[in-house]
Amino acid sequence: MIENQKIRPSQVIGPLGEPLTLANLPPPSTRRWVVRRKAQVVAAVNGGLLTIDEVCARYALTLEEFSSWQRAIDRSGMPGLRVTRIQHYKSLYKRQQPL
């Protein structure tokens, strides 16, 4: 009998259009999260390369932290991940919310 097995892709398209594999993801010891690395991790989850639980365990992230990266990319693309622009984007989206 065939069991349901999750088939994962061997590679996905990264945030800059490059092939992204488990081998070229940021290393698990990453502590400095630049925009590109955050975007690569989000792309890996969105493409099915890793699950959210695997990412949180691999990089010692909280679910809230990773979810904030996903929301930032969904709303503003890679520029939304810049730490120096978080307040700008927060105020921009608060103004766009209907009352």
C-alpha positions in Angstrom: 0.0 0.0 0.0 1.3 3.5 -0.9 1.4 5.9 2.0 0.8 9.6 1.6 4.2 11.1 1.4 5.0 14.7 1.1 6.9 15.3 -2.1 9.2 18.3 -1.7 10.9 20.1 -4.6 14.7 19.8 -4.8 14.8 23.5 -5.6 12.5 26.6 -5.7 12.9 30.0 -7.2 14.5 32.4 -4.8 13.6 36.1 -4.3 16.0 37.3 -7.0 15.0 34.6 -9.5 17.9 32.3 -8.7 17.5 28.6 -7.9 17.2 28.0 -4.2 18.1 24.6 -2.6 18.6 23.4 1.0 22.4 23.7 0.3 22.3 27.4 -0.5 19.9 28.6 2.2 21.5 30.6 4.9 23.3 28.4 7.4 21.5 27.4 10.6 24.0 29.5 12.6 22.9 32.7 11.0 22.4 35.5 13.5 22.6 38.6 11.2 19.4 38.6 9.1 19.8 40.9 6.1 16.9 41.4 3.7 18.2 38.8 1.2 18.5 36.0 3.7 15.1 36.7 5.2 13.6 36.7 1.7 15.4 33.4 0.8 13.9 31.7 3.9 10.4 33.0 3.1 10.7 31.8 -0.5 11.8 28.4 0.7 8.7 28.0 2.8 6.4 29.4 0.1 7.9 27.0 -2.4 7.6 24.0 -0.2 11.3 23.4 0.3 10.9 23.7 4.1 7.9 23.9 6.5 7.4 26.8 8.9 8.1 24.5 11.8 11.4 23.4 10.2 12.4 27.0 9.6 11.7 28.0 13.1 13.7 25.1 14.5 16.5 25.4 12.1 17.0 29.2 12.6 15.8 29.5 16.2 13.0 31.9 15.1 9.6 32.4 16.7 6.5 31.8 14.7 5.7 35.5 15.1 9.1 36.6 13.8 8.8 34.4 10.7 5.2 35.5 10.1 6.2 39.1 10.3 8.7 38.4 7.5 6.0 36.8 5.4 3.6 39.7 5.9 6.3 42.3 5.1 7.0 40.5 1.8 3.4 40.2 0.9 2.7 43.8 1.6 5.9 45.6 0.4 8.2 43.0 -1.2 11.8 42.8 -0.2 12.1 46.5 0.8 9.5 45.8 3.5 12.0 43.5 5.3 14.4 46.4 5.9 14.6 47.0 9.7 15.1 50.7 9.2 11.8 51.0 7.2 9.5 49.0 9.6 8.0 52.2 11.1 7.4 53.7 7.7 5.6 50.7 6.4 3.6 50.2 9.6 2.2 53.8 9.4 1.6 53.4 5.7 -0.6 50.4 6.2 -2.4 51.9 9.3 -3.5 54.8 7.1 -4.8 52.5 4.4 -6.9 50.5 6.8 -10.6 51.3 6.6 -12.1 52.8 9.7 
